[in-house]
């Protein structure tokens, strides 16, 4: 059974649309007068939602749960201030694979992805003062925000100086930080938990083919989560996360510098 303890409750968002790293360049689009036809069409509240009934009977419970909790509507509210020129549909459906992706004009979250999150929830008490609801919601929010990052980069023509997947990871983490420290602690802790098995060992060995992947190693998004959270809330208060989930290199003082710079540009 899915955890049901206020799973999709977050505090009211005081939203100042902001992205991480290169994505900050796209903020000019949010407040600049229209200079062309596309900009003239840009407006908020262009995100639509759809729950596609599953084709697999085992996914009926997840479908009813997220729909009953109006999960997609919560994301719709959070991301609605972005001014974009085309409608964007956020939907859940049966895909036949464990995945999530953005392909204009649709952002798809597979029921298989949510099944996998549920399957990997700990049988014992979660670490670091988190709950299973935190783990479920953190990972769900992270994947939606990650794909929403791709969507915003596309819709706003944001230039990226590096891997798009790394930028989307940073976008997702920073959007969680904008919800406030209390919710950021729960959400980012839940998201980082999904990588815990990858960061247990200080050394890893991978085939050279791994370097051809558009995605970074799992340790990378985990470290992004930990570094930004450490930088914006302070390492002393985050001992619970540092020792329970984060790799040791995320505890470096660079976290404060990185996150402070992002905070400066985002206002």
N, C-alpha and C positions, 0 to 999 in steps of 0.2 A: 504493500500500500504506500502511496506517496505521502510524505509528511504534509500535515495540513495546518500546522500552527502558524497562522498569520504569514503564510508563505509569500504572498505577494503584497505585503504591507511595507511601504517605505514612507519616510517622512515627506511632507510636502516639499517639493523641489523648488528652491530659489535658483532659477535657471539663468546662467549667463553662458550662452553657447560658447564652448571652448574646446579645442582639440589639442593634441600633443604634438610636439616637435614641428615638422613641416606643415602639419595640418593647420597650425595657427595662421598661416598665410591666407587661408581661406576665409578667415573671419571678416575680412574687408567686404566680402560679398554680403554679409548679414546687415551691414549698416551703411553701405554706399549707395547713392542714388543710381537708378538704372542707367546704363550706358549703351545697352543694345537690346534687341528684342527678347533674348533669353532672360536677361536680368529684369526686364519689365514684367515678365511673367512670374518671376520668383515671388513666392508668398509662403507664409507658414501654414500649418494644418493641412499638409498635402499627403500625409501618411494614412493609408487605409489598412484595415486588418481583415483577415479571413481565416477561419478555422475549417480546413477541409476535413470532412469525416474520414476516419482511417479505413483502409481496405483490409487491415489485419485485425481480427477480433481481439487479440491480446492488447491492442493499443487503445481500445475503447475507453478504458479507465483514465489513461493519460489525457486523451482528447476531452473527456468530460470534465476532468480536473482543471486543466488550463483554461478551458472555455468558461467553466463555472466561476472561476476566480478572475475572469476578465484580464488574464495575464497580458495578452497582446495590447489591450486598451491601455494598460499601465505604461507599456513601452511607447505607445502612440502619444500619450500625454507628455512623456519625458522628452521625446525627440521632436515634437510638433513645432517648437519655436524655430527650427532651422528653416530658412527661406529657400525653397528649391523651385525649379521651373517645371518639374513634371511630377505627377502623382507617383507615389511609391507604395507598393502593397507588401505588408508584412504578413506572412502566412505560415501555418503549420500544416504538414501533410505527411502521409506515408510515402517514403522515397525508395525503399528497398535497400538503402545504404545508411550507415551512420554518418550523417554529414549535415552541414549547413552552408549556404552560399548566397551571394548577391549576384544577380544578373538582371540588369535593367529590363523592366521596371519592378522587379520582384525580389524580395528578401525571403528566402525559404529556410525554415527550421524543421528538420525531419523529426517525426515522432521517434524514430530509432535513436536519435541523439539524446532525447529526453529519457528514453528507456535506459540508455547506457549510463546516464547520470544517476538514475534511480538505482540501477544494479550495483553501482560502485560506492554507494553510501556505506559508511562503516557500520558493522553490526554492533560494535561497542560504542561507548560514548565518544563523540568527535573530540579532537584535540583542541587545545588553546581556547577553551571557553566558547567554542562555536557549537551550533546545533545542526542537526540534519537539515532543518529548514534553511539555515544559513548556507550550507554546502549546496543544496539544490538550487536555491535562488541565486547564489553567487555565480555558479557555473552557467545557469540559464541566462542571467543578465549579461555575463561576459560574452557569450557567443552571439547574442543578439546585438550587443554594442559593437563587437568586433565587425560583424557583417554590416552594421549600420555605418561604421567607419568607412568601409569600402564604398558604400552608397553615397556618403557625403563627399568623399574625395572625388567620386565620379560626377555627382550632380553639381558640385561647386567648382569643378576643374582645379582641384588643389594639386599643386606640384609636389612630388615626393622625392626626396633626396636619399634614396635607399630602398629597402624592400618594402613593398606595399603591405605585406603581412605583418612586419614589425610595426609599421605605422598604425595599422588597424588594432594591434594589441595595445599600443600606447593610447590610442583613442578610447578604447574600451575601458582601460584602467582609469584614465583621467575623468571620463564621464561618471564613473562610480564615485570618484573623489568629490565631484561636484554635488553629490547628494548629501554631503556633510560627513563629519568624522565618524559619527555613531554608525550610520549605515555603511560608510566606506569600510569600516573595520569588518563588518559582517560580510559584505559582498566580496571585497577583495580577498579576505581570508578564505571564503568559500571557493572563489575562483582559483586561488593559488593551491588549494588542497588537491585539486585534480591532478597536479603535477608532482605530488609528494613522492611517488614511487620512482620518478625519474631523477630526483635530486638527492636521494638517500646516499648515493656513492659519490665521493669527490672526484672520481675519474671515470670516464666512459670511453668506449671504443665503438666507432661507427664505420660503415663502409664508405668509400669515397663517393659513391652514388648519392649519399645523403646530402652532400653539398650542392647538388643540383636541384634540390627541392625549393619551391618558392617560400616554404615555411621554415622558420628557424628551428633549432633543436628545442625540445620541450622546456629545457632549462631557461631558455631565453624569455618566453612570456612570463614564466614564474618569477624570474629575476626582475622583470619590468614591474610586475605587481608589487614586489617587495620593496624595490628601490623607491618607487614613487610614494608608496604609503609611508615608508620610513622618512623620506624627505619632507613630506607635508605635515606629518604629525609628530615626528621626533622619535629617535631610536629607543629612548628609555621607556616610553609608554608601549612599545611594541615588542617587548621581550617575548610575549606569548607567541607572536607570529614568527619571530626570528628563530626561535629554538624549535618550534614544532613543525614548521613547513619550509621556510626559506633556506636556500643554499647560503653557505657562509659568505660568499662574495657579495651577496646583497646587503650585507651589514656594513659595507664600506662607507666612508664619509662621503663618497661621491654621490650617494643617494640624496643627501641634503642639497648639494649643489645642483643636481639635475632637476629635482622637483621644485626648488626655489626659483630656478630660471623659468620653468613652465608657469608657475604661479604668477610670476612678475608679468609675463606677456599676456596671461589670461585675465588679469585684473582681479 
